[in-house]
Amino acid sequence: MSIKDLFSDEKVNTGRQMELDIAKGLSIIFMVFINFLILVGDFNHSISFIYNTLFADVLGGPCPAPIFMFCMGVGIVYSRHSQWDTMIKRGCILYLTGILVNLFEYVLPYFTSGSLLGRWDLYHTHGGLIFFFCGVLIFAGLSFVLIGILKKFELSNKWLIIIALAMSLIGSLLRCVDFGTPVLNIFIGYFIGTNTEYTAFPLFNWFIFPISGLIWGQYFIRVKNKAQFFKYWPIFIILVIIYFGLSPTLLGKELFSGRGVLYYYMTTLDAILCIIYIHGVMGLCYYLAKYLPDRINKVFSTLSSNINRIYIGQSFFIPLTIIGLAYIFKDILFTDLTCAIFSILILIVSTACAILSKKLRTG
């Protein structure tokens, strides 16, 4: 089958696509596990090499954040509300939501750990500037605003690719620039990587993911034969893993740890390889959807449709759970089993809260 025969002129794959739901569901699951694992690092812990490698070095890097951002772009293709002004409004809401998440993830834990544990060193508020820390949702907000502006000018895919690549290259060249004051590092950190104390997902380095998802989605929705479209998915995954495994000077372990400057401020080449990897993961999810029981697929659909709310919930529950356990059980030792159990519990509770809040909103 030729490339031309693979795609229809009309939209074929409309409605919910199970492979997308599984990919998004996996991304939020891995996000909970890696975030819990990162935070217990400041407490008494004994995490095995296998557990740390699995959730920090393999599943914690290329899966959660890149897939989350890639699927943002795909979602625009499937959305009935993708007008440029709607995108900008949605971006502003996500930006404000990101500030709320920073309250849950940094400010409340700062006062809680200080009051209960006497550990005022665990979290930093930077004089209140931490509210504006550029996390995943603030990045998402900035991305939607920028996509809305680009849609206003009706730019072609060619220009979207050029802009995303140019931004990525600039972000690659200007990472780790210290502007001398926290205020500048925070707000310039929205665009380039200044310091990981102030920004995690600068727009210039990560905008390539939602744009690639947007363009990929325009083709995916017209695919006539998904099996052919995902035919070489194992190769996409294996080659990228081998490449990063053999290139420690380029990105190495930090890609798969989801931590460190090299990960958060990844270069253009790093990002392109992650996008290749994501296509492979989508292929894997396509085949998983065919063989998983319906009830499991429904779970993934629930996770996918509530992903933002679950992310907000886990940002609240993870730090306060860890601090609470350290306060109640004093010298508690966080092990593989402890981390796994509480990661699962937090995922369940966050999902339940997300579903409840959605029902209350729709009324």
GUKETOR-640122 format. One record per residue (C-alpha): residue in three letters; x, y, z. Coordinates in pm, whole numbers, padded with zeros to 5 digits, always signed. Layout:
<gugus>
alaXYZ/...
</gugus>
This chain:
<gugus>
met+00000+00000+00000/ser+00138+00337-00104/ile+00139+00640+00123/lys-00127+00798-00095/asp-00355+00494-00062/leu-00307+00487+00316/phe-00496+00811+00376/ser-00849+00909+00285/asp-00948+01253+00165/glu-01220+01253+00433/lys-01205+01197+00807/val-01225+00826+00884/asn-01125+00776+01247/thr-01368+01009+01418/gly-01487+00988+01779/arg-01282+00838+02061/gln-00979+00640+01951/met-00882+00368+02195/glu-00509+00385+02123/leu-00509+00754+02214/asp-00699+00682+02535/ile-00451+00410+02633/ala-00153+00633+02557/lys-00295+00918+02767/gly-00399+00676+03041/leu-00049+00530+03058/ser+00103+00878+03065/ile-00094+00983+03374/ile-00026+00648+03547/phe+00348+00681+03491/met+00333+01047+03592/val+00191+00955+03932/phe+00454+00686+03988/ile+00749+00902+03884/asn+00629+01208+04081/phe+00587+00997+04394/leu+00930+00843+04341/ile+01095+01183+04292/leu+00944+01330+04609/val+01034+01039+04839/gly+01395+01106+04747/asp+01400+01376+05016/phe+01288+01129+05283/asn+01419+00808+05436/his+01401+00563+05148/ser+01539+00237+05017/ile+01440+00207+04653/ser+01579-00087+04457/phe+01775-00042+04138/ile+01507-00232+03942/tyr+01218-00017+04069/asn+01408+00305+04014/thr+01516+00196+03666/leu+01163+00092+03568/phe+00973+00398+03686/ala+01242+00665+03669/asp+01474+00560+03389/val+01232+00390+03144/leu+00870+00489+03204/gly+00926+00826+03368/gly+01104+01011+03089/pro+00977+00970+02732/cys+00627+00854+02825/pro+00442+01096+03059/ala+00522+01455+02962/pro+00601+01414+02588/ile+00295+01192+02528/phe+00076+01427+02733/met+00189+01724+02523/phe+00175+01532+02195/cys-00182+01427+02269/met-00271+01791+02338/gly-00204+01857+01972/val-00391+01546+01857/gly-00686+01652+02072/ile-00713+01982+01884/val-00778+01786+01564/tyr-01060+01593+01731/ser-01207+01888+01919/arg-01525+02060+01803/his-01403+02376+01976/ser-01071+02448+01807/gln-01140+02802+01686/trp-00849+03037+01744/asp-01025+03248+02008/thr-01148+02938+02192/met-00790+02807+02197/ile-00665+03130+02354/lys-00940+03125+02618/arg-00863+02762+02695/gly-00495+02849+02725/cys-00568+03123+02978/ile-00776+02882+03186/leu-00498+02623+03179/tyr-00246+02888+03282/leu-00456+02981+03587/thr-00505+02612+03663/gly-00127+02570+03653/ile-00093+02838+03921/leu-00345+02644+04133/val-00137+02330+04085/asn+00172+02516+04206/leu-00021+02603+04522/phe-00094+02235+04579/glu+00246+02106+04475/tyr+00480+02359+04639/val+00319+02619+04866/leu+00096+02395+05080/pro+00369+02130+05120/tyr+00615+02407+05218/phe+00403+02512+05516/thr+00292+02157+05597/ser+00642+02005+05603/gly+00773+02305+05795/ser+00496+02296+06055/leu+00474+01919+06103/leu+00829+01805+06039/gly+01031+02119+06098/arg+01163+02069+05745/trp+01145+02413+05586/asp+01416+02306+05343/leu+01209+02053+05147/tyr+01018+02307+04940/his+01098+02661+04834/thr+00850+02938+04759/his+01106+03190+04630/gly+00916+03471+04792/gly+00587+03361+04635/leu+00730+03337+04283/ile+00682+02959+04292/phe+00315+03025+04210/phe+00433+03108+03858/phe+00665+02808+03818/cys+00633+02675+03462/gly+00503+02323+03511/val+00310+02103+03269/leu-00021+02292+03285/ile+00131+02638+03259/phe+00322+02513+02955/ala-00005+02374+02817/gly-00171+02711+02871/leu+00106+02898+02689/ser+00094+02643+02406/phe-00280+02679+02352/val-00248+03057+02347/leu+00031+03039+02088/ile-00154+02780+01879/gly-00461+03004+01889/ile-00255+03296+01760/leu-00104+03082+01484/lys-00450+02955+01386/lys-00570+03315+01367/phe-00317+03373+01088/glu-00418+03043+00920/leu-00060+02926+00882/ser+00006+02608+00685/asn+00156+02296+00842/lys+00483+02384+00673/trp+00503+02710+00866/leu+00394+02542+01190/ile+00683+02297+01153/ile+00930+02576+01075/ile+00817+02780+01377/ala+00827+02479+01613/leu+01172+02375+01491/ala+01306+02731+01515/met+01174+02764+01871/ser+01326+02427+01962/leu+01664+02526+01821/ile+01659+02855+02010/gly+01562+02669+02327/ser+01846+02424+02270/leu+02103+02703+02234/leu+01985+02920+02522/arg+01923+02663+02793/cys+02064+02719+03142/val+02099+03096+03103/asp+02087+03263+03446/phe+01943+03615+03435/gly+02060+03698+03785/thr+01725+03754+03958/pro+01444+03509+04046/val+01181+03730+03878/leu+01356+03722+03541/asn+01442+03353+03575/ile+01075+03271+03647/phe+00915+03467+03366/ile+01183+03429+03099/gly+01177+03063+03206/tyr+00834+03041+03046/phe+01014+03051+02712/ile+01369+02917+02761/gly+01529+02701+03027/thr+01678+02933+03286/asn+01702+02715+03596/thr+01504+02405+03698/glu+01419+02577+04027/tyr+01205+02817+03823/thr+01093+02628+03513/ala+01051+02267+03408/phe+00887+02287+03064/pro+00992+02604+02879/leu+00777+02677+02576/phe+01057+02693+02320/asn+01193+02347+02406/trp+00858+02167+02431/phe+00626+02342+02182/ile+00742+02097+01916/phe+00538+01822+02086/pro+00187+01971+02060/ile+00264+02091+01706/ser+00384+01746+01602/gly+00073+01597+01766/leu-00147+01844+01577/ile+00004+01750+01241/trp+00020+01377+01322/gly-00347+01390+01423/gln-00446+01546+01089/tyr-00309+01236+00916/phe-00421+00986+01178/ile-00785+01092+01152/arg-00771+01007+00778/val-00590+00671+00806/lys-00780+00395+00624/asn-00568+00109+00756/lys-00431+00151+01110/ala-00245-00180+01099/gln-00047-00053+00801/phe+00000+00291+00961/phe+00153+00133+01275/lys+00324-00153+01090/tyr+00677-00074+01210/trp+00596+00041+01564/pro+00847-00192+01740/ile+01132-00053+01529/phe+01043+00305+01626/ile+01063+00216+01996/ile+01368-00010+01986/leu+01588+00217+01773/val+01522+00522+01988/ile+01591+00334+02312/ile+01915+00196+02167/tyr+02019+00541+02045/phe+01971+00710+02380/gly+02122+00415+02561/leu+02438+00446+02354/ser+02455+00826+02358/pro+02507+00930+02721/thr+02687+01248+02618/leu+02385+01369+02421/leu+02108+01299+02666/gly+02166+00955+02807/lys+02000+00845+03124/glu+01842+01182+03194/leu+01594+01135+02909/phe+01465+00823+03077/ser+01482+00959+03430/gly+01246+01250+03373/arg+01484+01455+03585/gly+01771+01692+03528/val+01849+01984+03304/leu+01915+01770+02997/tyr+01565+01624+03018/tyr+01368+01939+03094/tyr+01564+02144+02840/met+01597+01876+02575/thr+01746+01967+02238/thr+01576+01955+01898/leu+01731+01618+01817/asp+01620+01480+02152/ala+01265+01599+02089/ile+01251+01455+01737/leu+01364+01117+01867/cys+01099+01133+02139/ile+00836+01202+01871/ile+00953+00896+01678/tyr+00929+00700+02002/ile+00575+00829+02062/his+00459+00700+01723/gly+00592+00360+01824/val+00406+00380+02156/met+00085+00471+01970/gly+00132+00158+01761/leu+00179-00050+02074/cys-00138+00100+02221/tyr-00328+00020+01900/tyr-00249-00348+01940/leu-00311-00340+02317/ala-00660-00200+02250/lys-00740-00503+02035/tyr-00652-00758+02301/leu-00724-00590+02635/pro-01061-00671+02800/asp-01334-00412+02751/arg-01335-00324+03120/ile-00963-00239+03107/asn-01014-00028+02796/lys-01294+00155+02977/val-01054+00231+03263/phe-00810+00385+03015/ser-01091+00587+02859/thr-01183+00719+03204/leu-00824+00814+03278/ser-00789+00980+02939/ser-01107+01186+02960/asn-01014+01310+03309/ile-00639+01348+03263/asn-00616+01717+03358/arg-00825+01673+03672/ile-00626+01364+03773/tyr-00304+01559+03726/ile-00436+01833+03954/gly-00542+01575+04214/gln-00210+01393+04221/ser-00021+01722+04257/phe-00218+01778+04579/phe-00221+01424+04721/ile+00136+01310+04655/pro+00334+01566+04862/leu+00080+01581+05145/thr+00061+01199+05161/ile+00438+01165+05188/ile+00461+01439+05450/gly+00169+01288+05642/leu+00327+00942+05644/ala+00660+01085+05760/tyr+00481+01272+06040/ile+00261+00984+06159/phe+00518+00705+06132/lys+00825+00921+06210/asp+01117+00728+06063/ile+00915+00548+05797/leu+01128+00385+05530/phe+00989+00429+05179/thr+01049+00106+04989/asp+00945-00027+04647/leu+00628-00173+04798/thr+00541+00146+04988/cys+00587+00361+04679/ala+00387+00125+04458/ile+00095+00094+04702/phe+00060+00465+04767/ser+00112+00556+04401/ile-00179+00327+04313/leu-00394+00463+04597/ile-00324+00823+04494/leu-00408+00739+04133/ile-00740+00585+04242/val-00829+00872+04476/ser-00729+01137+04220/thr-00939+00964+03954/ala-01240+00937+04188/cys-01211+01307+04273/ala-01178+01392+03903/ile-01493+01198+03815/leu-01684+01352+04106/ser-01580+01707+04020/lys-01679+01648+03657/lys-02024+01524+03760/leu-02074+01819+03996/arg-01977+02060+03721/thr-02209+01909+03461/gly-02468+01876+03723/
</gugus>
